[in-house]
Amino acid sequence: MRAIMNSKKDYLKSFYWKDYIMIFAGLILYAIGLTGFLLPNKIVTGGLAGVTVLIKSATEIPLWVSYVSINAVLLIFAWKIVGKNFVIKTVVSVAVLTILLRYGEFYITKPIIHADALLSSMIGAMFCGAGLGLVYSVNGSTGGTDIIGAVVTKYRHVSMGRVLLLVDLLIVASSFFLFRSVEKIAIGLIVMAVMYYAVDVMISGMRQSVQFFIFTSKYDEVASHINSEIKRGCTIIDGMGWYSKKSQKIIIVLARKTESTSIFRLVKSIDQDAFVTQANVVGVYGKGFDVLK
């Protein structure tokens, strides 16, 4: 009865406010990189940011107007297809970033660092990539092409990274029709590469799959919350400590690396004396992961 009652408690709620602080910090870095470095040099990068720069350069419509308008349409589709949990956290990010872009455009009228376009853009890319990395590290989203990627991966067995890369390349290449400059396309591709690298550095390869072995006396409660909060299946096997000669239940969990922080938080909240091992796995195939090849 106690385990059933405890399974209704959401241990991860105490961490939500910390996640939003991380998202807010990431969005500030992203807004500085976009409005202080990329926009003044009219460098088109990937994602919705690149689309807004194109629109701004062609029509003088402010970034924030294009950003919030396009996201509003995408979020309506995402609500019906991806689910409300994804949309709610994305709405918060979109609202905050819209305000930051609005004031960034107003107060930053010249490049923060007066240097050649390539150097300035690379610095902007590092700011943007670091910001996105912080947002993604807590499973946040900045909207835009992230929504498109989430929708596509829901119905097609293709990684989100591959979808976003294809969309970003199309956006950067389309800048040629406006600027008629191969140099700007080249800089845009360099900016993309730097941004992707910065994101990877920030989240330390969090897109990989991992395997957990969890040794805890509260295995029933931990397993129930992994099912209800992380939405991952788990297996409990029997073991025995050779030194103590006592029987021991072991929880085996396979998850995405982006879910690692949540799993550690959950286990620590339930049993601080738990013994947990985590290992990277080469591939995980089956429901919720990749398709068997």
Secondary structure, DSSP 4 states (H G I P E B T S, - for coil): -HHHHHTTS-TTHHHHHHHHHHHHHHHHHHHHHIIIIITTTT---SHHHHHHHHHHHHH---HHHHHHHHHHHHHHHHHHHT-HHHHHHHHHHHHHHHHHHHHHHHH--S-SS-S-HHHHHHHHHHHHHHHHHHHHHTT----THHHHHHHHHHHSSS-HHHHHHHHHHHHHHHTHHHH--HHHHHHHHHHHHHHHHHHHHHHTSTTSEEEEEEE-TTHHHHHHHIIIII---EEEEEEEETTTTEEEEEEEEEEEGGGHHHHHHHHHHH-TT-EEEEEE-S--BSTTSBPP-
